[in-house]
Amino acid sequence: MADLSSPFSAALRAEAAALLEACRARKLRVVTAESCTGGLIAGLLTEIAGSSDVVDRGMVVYSNDAKAEQLGVPPDLIAAHGAVSEAVARAMAEGALRHAHAALSIAVTGIAGPGGGSPEKPVGLVHFASARRGGATVHERHVLPGDRAAIRMASVSIALDLLSGQLR
């Protein structure tokens, strides 16, 4: 039976709960830095009861100014590569760790549409980065199908997978 009080599927909630439990077992806290997902990742994680011992904070950095001011993403990096790029996603993930009391970060920047795309950066292009304090920053690039809602929800799922990969 669907939980009509949640915008997230049961499968996505279960995946989030498993991630939180894995982080809890390792005593790791998480921070999110979200652009095109607009806080959906933090929203999903905090929908799970007891998430406050794992989730440090979620930052919605939709504008380029917000990316620079809240995360320390250099404006010249955004100018050189565009907000939707590997370089900016990595800078967002690393900046989130610098501005939080967390050991893991996830950053998402993309073009959810329906407008805003170009031949070089089509609607559905999303860059993900996850940083681990004292470890590597990993990146994934995806071109996701569907409408705005589908692209954003698929991005949430990919973000959880990338965070989980940081625990291996």
PyMOL CGO cylinders between C-alpha atoms (Angstrom):
from pymol import cmd
from pymol.cgo import CYLINDER

trace = [
    CYLINDER, 0.00, 0.00, 0.00, 1.34, 3.44, -0.91, 0.3, 1, 1, 1, 1, 1, 1,
    CYLINDER, 1.34, 3.44, -0.91, 2.04, 5.94, 1.83, 0.3, 1, 1, 1, 1, 1, 1,
    CYLINDER, 2.04, 5.94, 1.83, 0.00, 8.89, 0.63, 0.3, 1, 1, 1, 1, 1, 1,
    CYLINDER, 0.00, 8.89, 0.63, 1.67, 11.20, 3.13, 0.3, 1, 1, 1, 1, 1, 1,
    CYLINDER, 1.67, 11.20, 3.13, 5.06, 10.82, 1.43, 0.3, 1, 1, 1, 1, 1, 1,
    CYLINDER, 5.06, 10.82, 1.43, 6.19, 12.01, -2.00, 0.3, 1, 1, 1, 1, 1, 1,
    CYLINDER, 6.19, 12.01, -2.00, 8.81, 9.23, -1.99, 0.3, 1, 1, 1, 1, 1, 1,
    CYLINDER, 8.81, 9.23, -1.99, 8.27, 5.61, -2.98, 0.3, 1, 1, 1, 1, 1, 1,
    CYLINDER, 8.27, 5.61, -2.98, 8.54, 2.85, -0.40, 0.3, 1, 1, 1, 1, 1, 1,
    CYLINDER, 8.54, 2.85, -0.40, 11.66, 1.58, -2.20, 0.3, 1, 1, 1, 1, 1, 1,
    CYLINDER, 11.66, 1.58, -2.20, 13.36, 4.98, -1.98, 0.3, 1, 1, 1, 1, 1, 1,
    CYLINDER, 13.36, 4.98, -1.98, 12.44, 5.32, 1.70, 0.3, 1, 1, 1, 1, 1, 1,
    CYLINDER, 12.44, 5.32, 1.70, 13.88, 1.85, 2.36, 0.3, 1, 1, 1, 1, 1, 1,
    CYLINDER, 13.88, 1.85, 2.36, 17.08, 2.77, 0.54, 0.3, 1, 1, 1, 1, 1, 1,
    CYLINDER, 17.08, 2.77, 0.54, 17.37, 5.96, 2.59, 0.3, 1, 1, 1, 1, 1, 1,
    CYLINDER, 17.37, 5.96, 2.59, 16.75, 4.07, 5.84, 0.3, 1, 1, 1, 1, 1, 1,
    CYLINDER, 16.75, 4.07, 5.84, 19.49, 1.55, 4.95, 0.3, 1, 1, 1, 1, 1, 1,
    CYLINDER, 19.49, 1.55, 4.95, 21.93, 4.37, 4.16, 0.3, 1, 1, 1, 1, 1, 1,
    CYLINDER, 21.93, 4.37, 4.16, 21.16, 6.11, 7.44, 0.3, 1, 1, 1, 1, 1, 1,
    CYLINDER, 21.16, 6.11, 7.44, 21.66, 2.87, 9.37, 0.3, 1, 1, 1, 1, 1, 1,
    CYLINDER, 21.66, 2.87, 9.37, 24.99, 2.23, 7.63, 0.3, 1, 1, 1, 1, 1, 1,
    CYLINDER, 24.99, 2.23, 7.63, 26.15, 5.75, 8.46, 0.3, 1, 1, 1, 1, 1, 1,
    CYLINDER, 26.15, 5.75, 8.46, 24.90, 5.43, 12.03, 0.3, 1, 1, 1, 1, 1, 1,
    CYLINDER, 24.90, 5.43, 12.03, 26.85, 2.18, 12.49, 0.3, 1, 1, 1, 1, 1, 1,
    CYLINDER, 26.85, 2.18, 12.49, 30.02, 3.96, 11.32, 0.3, 1, 1, 1, 1, 1, 1,
    CYLINDER, 30.02, 3.96, 11.32, 29.23, 7.14, 13.30, 0.3, 1, 1, 1, 1, 1, 1,
    CYLINDER, 29.23, 7.14, 13.30, 29.26, 9.22, 10.11, 0.3, 1, 1, 1, 1, 1, 1,
    CYLINDER, 29.26, 9.22, 10.11, 27.20, 12.36, 9.57, 0.3, 1, 1, 1, 1, 1, 1,
    CYLINDER, 27.20, 12.36, 9.57, 25.97, 13.53, 6.17, 0.3, 1, 1, 1, 1, 1, 1,
    CYLINDER, 25.97, 13.53, 6.17, 25.50, 16.94, 4.53, 0.3, 1, 1, 1, 1, 1, 1,
    CYLINDER, 25.50, 16.94, 4.53, 23.68, 17.60, 1.26, 0.3, 1, 1, 1, 1, 1, 1,
    CYLINDER, 23.68, 17.60, 1.26, 24.36, 20.39, -1.25, 0.3, 1, 1, 1, 1, 1, 1,
    CYLINDER, 24.36, 20.39, -1.25, 21.52, 20.44, -3.74, 0.3, 1, 1, 1, 1, 1, 1,
    CYLINDER, 21.52, 20.44, -3.74, 20.75, 22.52, -6.79, 0.3, 1, 1, 1, 1, 1, 1,
    CYLINDER, 20.75, 22.52, -6.79, 18.35, 20.84, -9.23, 0.3, 1, 1, 1, 1, 1, 1,
    CYLINDER, 18.35, 20.84, -9.23, 16.91, 18.54, -6.55, 0.3, 1, 1, 1, 1, 1, 1,
    CYLINDER, 16.91, 18.54, -6.55, 15.96, 21.55, -4.43, 0.3, 1, 1, 1, 1, 1, 1,
    CYLINDER, 15.96, 21.55, -4.43, 16.28, 19.76, -1.09, 0.3, 1, 1, 1, 1, 1, 1,
    CYLINDER, 16.28, 19.76, -1.09, 14.64, 16.47, -2.04, 0.3, 1, 1, 1, 1, 1, 1,
    CYLINDER, 14.64, 16.47, -2.04, 17.63, 14.41, -0.84, 0.3, 1, 1, 1, 1, 1, 1,
    CYLINDER, 17.63, 14.41, -0.84, 17.63, 16.08, 2.57, 0.3, 1, 1, 1, 1, 1, 1,
    CYLINDER, 17.63, 16.08, 2.57, 13.84, 15.82, 2.61, 0.3, 1, 1, 1, 1, 1, 1,
    CYLINDER, 13.84, 15.82, 2.61, 13.98, 12.08, 1.99, 0.3, 1, 1, 1, 1, 1, 1,
    CYLINDER, 13.98, 12.08, 1.99, 16.68, 11.47, 4.58, 0.3, 1, 1, 1, 1, 1, 1,
    CYLINDER, 16.68, 11.47, 4.58, 14.91, 13.52, 7.25, 0.3, 1, 1, 1, 1, 1, 1,
    CYLINDER, 14.91, 13.52, 7.25, 11.63, 11.78, 6.54, 0.3, 1, 1, 1, 1, 1, 1,
    CYLINDER, 11.63, 11.78, 6.54, 13.15, 8.72, 8.24, 0.3, 1, 1, 1, 1, 1, 1,
    CYLINDER, 13.15, 8.72, 8.24, 12.63, 8.74, 12.00, 0.3, 1, 1, 1, 1, 1, 1,
    CYLINDER, 12.63, 8.74, 12.00, 15.89, 9.05, 13.92, 0.3, 1, 1, 1, 1, 1, 1,
    CYLINDER, 15.89, 9.05, 13.92, 17.73, 10.70, 11.04, 0.3, 1, 1, 1, 1, 1, 1,
    CYLINDER, 17.73, 10.70, 11.04, 18.90, 13.60, 13.23, 0.3, 1, 1, 1, 1, 1, 1,
    CYLINDER, 18.90, 13.60, 13.23, 21.86, 11.57, 14.48, 0.3, 1, 1, 1, 1, 1, 1,
    CYLINDER, 21.86, 11.57, 14.48, 23.13, 11.19, 10.89, 0.3, 1, 1, 1, 1, 1, 1,
    CYLINDER, 23.13, 11.19, 10.89, 21.97, 14.22, 8.90, 0.3, 1, 1, 1, 1, 1, 1,
    CYLINDER, 21.97, 14.22, 8.90, 23.93, 17.34, 9.82, 0.3, 1, 1, 1, 1, 1, 1,
    CYLINDER, 23.93, 17.34, 9.82, 22.30, 19.74, 7.37, 0.3, 1, 1, 1, 1, 1, 1,
    CYLINDER, 22.30, 19.74, 7.37, 20.98, 20.19, 3.87, 0.3, 1, 1, 1, 1, 1, 1,
    CYLINDER, 20.98, 20.19, 3.87, 21.83, 23.18, 1.73, 0.3, 1, 1, 1, 1, 1, 1,
    CYLINDER, 21.83, 23.18, 1.73, 19.79, 24.21, -1.28, 0.3, 1, 1, 1, 1, 1, 1,
    CYLINDER, 19.79, 24.21, -1.28, 22.15, 26.21, -3.47, 0.3, 1, 1, 1, 1, 1, 1,
    CYLINDER, 22.15, 26.21, -3.47, 20.05, 26.88, -6.51, 0.3, 1, 1, 1, 1, 1, 1,
    CYLINDER, 20.05, 26.88, -6.51, 21.72, 30.08, -7.68, 0.3, 1, 1, 1, 1, 1, 1,
    CYLINDER, 21.72, 30.08, -7.68, 25.35, 30.54, -8.60, 0.3, 1, 1, 1, 1, 1, 1,
    CYLINDER, 25.35, 30.54, -8.60, 25.63, 33.15, -5.83, 0.3, 1, 1, 1, 1, 1, 1,
    CYLINDER, 25.63, 33.15, -5.83, 24.37, 30.60, -3.30, 0.3, 1, 1, 1, 1, 1, 1,
    CYLINDER, 24.37, 30.60, -3.30, 26.94, 28.05, -4.49, 0.3, 1, 1, 1, 1, 1, 1,
    CYLINDER, 26.94, 28.05, -4.49, 29.68, 30.65, -3.98, 0.3, 1, 1, 1, 1, 1, 1,
    CYLINDER, 29.68, 30.65, -3.98, 28.40, 32.11, -0.70, 0.3, 1, 1, 1, 1, 1, 1,
    CYLINDER, 28.40, 32.11, -0.70, 27.28, 28.94, 1.11, 0.3, 1, 1, 1, 1, 1, 1,
    CYLINDER, 27.28, 28.94, 1.11, 29.79, 26.44, -0.23, 0.3, 1, 1, 1, 1, 1, 1,
    CYLINDER, 29.79, 26.44, -0.23, 32.75, 28.54, -1.33, 0.3, 1, 1, 1, 1, 1, 1,
    CYLINDER, 32.75, 28.54, -1.33, 32.52, 27.46, -4.98, 0.3, 1, 1, 1, 1, 1, 1,
    CYLINDER, 32.52, 27.46, -4.98, 34.78, 29.93, -6.80, 0.3, 1, 1, 1, 1, 1, 1,
    CYLINDER, 34.78, 29.93, -6.80, 32.74, 32.14, -9.17, 0.3, 1, 1, 1, 1, 1, 1,
    CYLINDER, 32.74, 32.14, -9.17, 35.52, 31.84, -11.77, 0.3, 1, 1, 1, 1, 1, 1,
    CYLINDER, 35.52, 31.84, -11.77, 35.07, 28.03, -11.69, 0.3, 1, 1, 1, 1, 1, 1,
    CYLINDER, 35.07, 28.03, -11.69, 31.37, 28.47, -12.42, 0.3, 1, 1, 1, 1, 1, 1,
    CYLINDER, 31.37, 28.47, -12.42, 32.17, 30.98, -15.18, 0.3, 1, 1, 1, 1, 1, 1,
    CYLINDER, 32.17, 30.98, -15.18, 34.72, 28.65, -16.76, 0.3, 1, 1, 1, 1, 1, 1,
    CYLINDER, 34.72, 28.65, -16.76, 32.75, 25.38, -16.60, 0.3, 1, 1, 1, 1, 1, 1,
    CYLINDER, 32.75, 25.38, -16.60, 29.13, 26.34, -15.97, 0.3, 1, 1, 1, 1, 1, 1,
    CYLINDER, 29.13, 26.34, -15.97, 27.11, 25.53, -12.88, 0.3, 1, 1, 1, 1, 1, 1,
    CYLINDER, 27.11, 25.53, -12.88, 26.22, 22.13, -14.37, 0.3, 1, 1, 1, 1, 1, 1,
    CYLINDER, 26.22, 22.13, -14.37, 29.65, 20.55, -14.58, 0.3, 1, 1, 1, 1, 1, 1,
    CYLINDER, 29.65, 20.55, -14.58, 31.90, 18.02, -12.94, 0.3, 1, 1, 1, 1, 1, 1,
    CYLINDER, 31.90, 18.02, -12.94, 34.17, 20.76, -11.59, 0.3, 1, 1, 1, 1, 1, 1,
    CYLINDER, 34.17, 20.76, -11.59, 31.32, 22.57, -9.87, 0.3, 1, 1, 1, 1, 1, 1,
    CYLINDER, 31.32, 22.57, -9.87, 29.76, 19.37, -8.50, 0.3, 1, 1, 1, 1, 1, 1,
    CYLINDER, 29.76, 19.37, -8.50, 33.11, 18.42, -6.96, 0.3, 1, 1, 1, 1, 1, 1,
    CYLINDER, 33.11, 18.42, -6.96, 33.58, 21.91, -5.52, 0.3, 1, 1, 1, 1, 1, 1,
    CYLINDER, 33.58, 21.91, -5.52, 30.06, 21.78, -4.07, 0.3, 1, 1, 1, 1, 1, 1,
    CYLINDER, 30.06, 21.78, -4.07, 30.69, 18.41, -2.38, 0.3, 1, 1, 1, 1, 1, 1,
    CYLINDER, 30.69, 18.41, -2.38, 34.01, 19.54, -0.93, 0.3, 1, 1, 1, 1, 1, 1,
    CYLINDER, 34.01, 19.54, -0.93, 32.60, 22.92, 0.12, 0.3, 1, 1, 1, 1, 1, 1,
    CYLINDER, 32.60, 22.92, 0.12, 29.71, 21.23, 1.89, 0.3, 1, 1, 1, 1, 1, 1,
    CYLINDER, 29.71, 21.23, 1.89, 32.17, 19.29, 4.04, 0.3, 1, 1, 1, 1, 1, 1,
    CYLINDER, 32.17, 19.29, 4.04, 34.09, 22.47, 4.87, 0.3, 1, 1, 1, 1, 1, 1,
    CYLINDER, 34.09, 22.47, 4.87, 30.86, 24.15, 6.02, 0.3, 1, 1, 1, 1, 1, 1,
    CYLINDER, 30.86, 24.15, 6.02, 29.36, 21.28, 8.02, 0.3, 1, 1, 1, 1, 1, 1,
    CYLINDER, 29.36, 21.28, 8.02, 30.00, 18.91, 10.88, 0.3, 1, 1, 1, 1, 1, 1,
    CYLINDER, 30.00, 18.91, 10.88, 29.83, 15.87, 8.65, 0.3, 1, 1, 1, 1, 1, 1,
    CYLINDER, 29.83, 15.87, 8.65, 32.11, 13.21, 7.23, 0.3, 1, 1, 1, 1, 1, 1,
    CYLINDER, 32.11, 13.21, 7.23, 30.18, 12.59, 4.00, 0.3, 1, 1, 1, 1, 1, 1,
    CYLINDER, 30.18, 12.59, 4.00, 28.65, 14.95, 1.48, 0.3, 1, 1, 1, 1, 1, 1,
    CYLINDER, 28.65, 14.95, 1.48, 26.53, 14.63, -1.59, 0.3, 1, 1, 1, 1, 1, 1,
    CYLINDER, 26.53, 14.63, -1.59, 26.21, 17.39, -4.18, 0.3, 1, 1, 1, 1, 1, 1,
    CYLINDER, 26.21, 17.39, -4.18, 23.88, 17.54, -7.16, 0.3, 1, 1, 1, 1, 1, 1,
    CYLINDER, 23.88, 17.54, -7.16, 23.74, 20.07, -9.99, 0.3, 1, 1, 1, 1, 1, 1,
    CYLINDER, 23.74, 20.07, -9.99, 21.82, 19.60, -13.19, 0.3, 1, 1, 1, 1, 1, 1,
    CYLINDER, 21.82, 19.60, -13.19, 19.23, 20.66, -15.71, 0.3, 1, 1, 1, 1, 1, 1,
    CYLINDER, 19.23, 20.66, -15.71, 15.83, 19.27, -14.75, 0.3, 1, 1, 1, 1, 1, 1,
    CYLINDER, 15.83, 19.27, -14.75, 13.95, 21.11, -17.48, 0.3, 1, 1, 1, 1, 1, 1,
    CYLINDER, 13.95, 21.11, -17.48, 11.75, 21.52, -19.24, 0.3, 1, 1, 1, 1, 1, 1,
    CYLINDER, 11.75, 21.52, -19.24, 13.90, 24.44, -20.47, 0.3, 1, 1, 1, 1, 1, 1,
    CYLINDER, 13.90, 24.44, -20.47, 17.50, 25.42, -19.94, 0.3, 1, 1, 1, 1, 1, 1,
    CYLINDER, 17.50, 25.42, -19.94, 19.15, 22.71, -21.97, 0.3, 1, 1, 1, 1, 1, 1,
    CYLINDER, 19.15, 22.71, -21.97, 21.53, 23.03, -24.89, 0.3, 1, 1, 1, 1, 1, 1,
    CYLINDER, 21.53, 23.03, -24.89, 23.18, 20.59, -27.30, 0.3, 1, 1, 1, 1, 1, 1,
    CYLINDER, 23.18, 20.59, -27.30, 26.26, 20.48, -25.02, 0.3, 1, 1, 1, 1, 1, 1,
    CYLINDER, 26.26, 20.48, -25.02, 24.22, 20.31, -21.81, 0.3, 1, 1, 1, 1, 1, 1,
    CYLINDER, 24.22, 20.31, -21.81, 20.82, 18.77, -22.51, 0.3, 1, 1, 1, 1, 1, 1,
    CYLINDER, 20.82, 18.77, -22.51, 17.81, 18.66, -20.22, 0.3, 1, 1, 1, 1, 1, 1,
    CYLINDER, 17.81, 18.66, -20.22, 18.37, 15.67, -17.96, 0.3, 1, 1, 1, 1, 1, 1,
    CYLINDER, 18.37, 15.67, -17.96, 22.13, 16.24, -17.55, 0.3, 1, 1, 1, 1, 1, 1,
    CYLINDER, 22.13, 16.24, -17.55, 22.99, 15.90, -13.87, 0.3, 1, 1, 1, 1, 1, 1,
    CYLINDER, 22.99, 15.90, -13.87, 26.41, 15.90, -12.20, 0.3, 1, 1, 1, 1, 1, 1,
    CYLINDER, 26.41, 15.90, -12.20, 26.78, 14.22, -8.82, 0.3, 1, 1, 1, 1, 1, 1,
    CYLINDER, 26.78, 14.22, -8.82, 29.74, 14.36, -6.45, 0.3, 1, 1, 1, 1, 1, 1,
    CYLINDER, 29.74, 14.36, -6.45, 30.31, 12.86, -3.05, 0.3, 1, 1, 1, 1, 1, 1,
    CYLINDER, 30.31, 12.86, -3.05, 33.20, 13.73, -0.77, 0.3, 1, 1, 1, 1, 1, 1,
    CYLINDER, 33.20, 13.73, -0.77, 34.39, 11.89, 2.30, 0.3, 1, 1, 1, 1, 1, 1,
    CYLINDER, 34.39, 11.89, 2.30, 36.44, 13.72, 4.91, 0.3, 1, 1, 1, 1, 1, 1,
    CYLINDER, 36.44, 13.72, 4.91, 40.00, 12.43, 4.61, 0.3, 1, 1, 1, 1, 1, 1,
    CYLINDER, 40.00, 12.43, 4.61, 39.11, 10.51, 1.47, 0.3, 1, 1, 1, 1, 1, 1,
    CYLINDER, 39.11, 10.51, 1.47, 38.36, 10.91, -2.19, 0.3, 1, 1, 1, 1, 1, 1,
    CYLINDER, 38.36, 10.91, -2.19, 35.70, 12.92, -3.95, 0.3, 1, 1, 1, 1, 1, 1,
    CYLINDER, 35.70, 12.92, -3.95, 33.85, 10.78, -6.47, 0.3, 1, 1, 1, 1, 1, 1,
    CYLINDER, 33.85, 10.78, -6.47, 31.85, 12.03, -9.43, 0.3, 1, 1, 1, 1, 1, 1,
    CYLINDER, 31.85, 12.03, -9.43, 29.17, 10.64, -11.73, 0.3, 1, 1, 1, 1, 1, 1,
    CYLINDER, 29.17, 10.64, -11.73, 27.58, 12.20, -14.80, 0.3, 1, 1, 1, 1, 1, 1,
    CYLINDER, 27.58, 12.20, -14.80, 24.14, 11.08, -15.93, 0.3, 1, 1, 1, 1, 1, 1,
    CYLINDER, 24.14, 11.08, -15.93, 21.72, 12.12, -18.66, 0.3, 1, 1, 1, 1, 1, 1,
    CYLINDER, 21.72, 12.12, -18.66, 18.35, 11.16, -17.25, 0.3, 1, 1, 1, 1, 1, 1,
    CYLINDER, 18.35, 11.16, -17.25, 15.15, 10.69, -19.26, 0.3, 1, 1, 1, 1, 1, 1,
    CYLINDER, 15.15, 10.69, -19.26, 11.71, 12.00, -18.48, 0.3, 1, 1, 1, 1, 1, 1,
    CYLINDER, 11.71, 12.00, -18.48, 10.08, 15.16, -17.30, 0.3, 1, 1, 1, 1, 1, 1,
    CYLINDER, 10.08, 15.16, -17.30, 11.24, 17.46, -14.51, 0.3, 1, 1, 1, 1, 1, 1,
    CYLINDER, 11.24, 17.46, -14.51, 9.73, 15.34, -11.73, 0.3, 1, 1, 1, 1, 1, 1,
    CYLINDER, 9.73, 15.34, -11.73, 11.22, 12.11, -13.12, 0.3, 1, 1, 1, 1, 1, 1,
    CYLINDER, 11.22, 12.11, -13.12, 14.68, 13.67, -13.51, 0.3, 1, 1, 1, 1, 1, 1,
    CYLINDER, 14.68, 13.67, -13.51, 14.62, 15.01, -9.95, 0.3, 1, 1, 1, 1, 1, 1,
    CYLINDER, 14.62, 15.01, -9.95, 13.45, 11.72, -8.40, 0.3, 1, 1, 1, 1, 1, 1,
    CYLINDER, 13.45, 11.72, -8.40, 15.97, 9.70, -10.39, 0.3, 1, 1, 1, 1, 1, 1,
    CYLINDER, 15.97, 9.70, -10.39, 18.63, 12.13, -9.15, 0.3, 1, 1, 1, 1, 1, 1,
    CYLINDER, 18.63, 12.13, -9.15, 17.64, 11.43, -5.54, 0.3, 1, 1, 1, 1, 1, 1,
    CYLINDER, 17.64, 11.43, -5.54, 18.07, 7.69, -6.08, 0.3, 1, 1, 1, 1, 1, 1,
    CYLINDER, 18.07, 7.69, -6.08, 21.46, 8.11, -7.79, 0.3, 1, 1, 1, 1, 1, 1,
    CYLINDER, 21.46, 8.11, -7.79, 22.60, 10.39, -4.97, 0.3, 1, 1, 1, 1, 1, 1,
    CYLINDER, 22.60, 10.39, -4.97, 21.75, 7.73, -2.37, 0.3, 1, 1, 1, 1, 1, 1,
    CYLINDER, 21.75, 7.73, -2.37, 23.66, 5.13, -4.39, 0.3, 1, 1, 1, 1, 1, 1,
    CYLINDER, 23.66, 5.13, -4.39, 26.71, 7.39, -4.62, 0.3, 1, 1, 1, 1, 1, 1,
    CYLINDER, 26.71, 7.39, -4.62, 26.64, 8.06, -0.88, 0.3, 1, 1, 1, 1, 1, 1,
    CYLINDER, 26.64, 8.06, -0.88, 26.31, 4.33, -0.19, 0.3, 1, 1, 1, 1, 1, 1,
    CYLINDER, 26.31, 4.33, -0.19, 29.32, 3.71, -2.43, 0.3, 1, 1, 1, 1, 1, 1,
    CYLINDER, 29.32, 3.71, -2.43, 31.37, 5.97, -0.18, 0.3, 1, 1, 1, 1, 1, 1,
    CYLINDER, 31.37, 5.97, -0.18, 30.77, 3.51, 2.67, 0.3, 1, 1, 1, 1, 1, 1,
    CYLINDER, 30.77, 3.51, 2.67, 32.33, 0.53, 0.88, 0.3, 1, 1, 1, 1, 1, 1,
]
cmd.load_cgo(trace, "trace")
